[in-house]
Amino acid sequence: MATIRIDHLDDEVVSQLKKRAARRDHSLESEVRSILEREAQDIEDMEAKRLRSIELVKKFQEELADRPIGSSLSCVDTPRPR
């Protein structure tokens, strides 16, 4: 397991983390570890969603690649009823 040291953390932040840990009956270390693990998982989840989105866009682009692109000039040139 790795060790992380965080210098220059605002006292208020530490105070809030201690209160949060106490409410959950955790040590400060355990609470911070839990927060970091959850956030790291969220990053992984977001990256997976991003990659799925990219794949969907690529698939959509491939499906549209063979379709002819029509002109929209007829829509622009046609006067609209008022």
C-alpha angles and dihedrals in degrees: 000000000000126000124222124196119196117199127193096022112166113256091230091056091052090047092052092047091051091051091048091049091049092051089055094041090242132131117251089250092051092048094049090046090052092050093048093047092049092048092047089053090049089054090052091048092050091049091051090050090048092052091048089050091051090051091050091051091049091049091049091048090051091050091051095042095085095045118098116242109234124215119255093200092102089060093048096045095047112092114233120234113253 
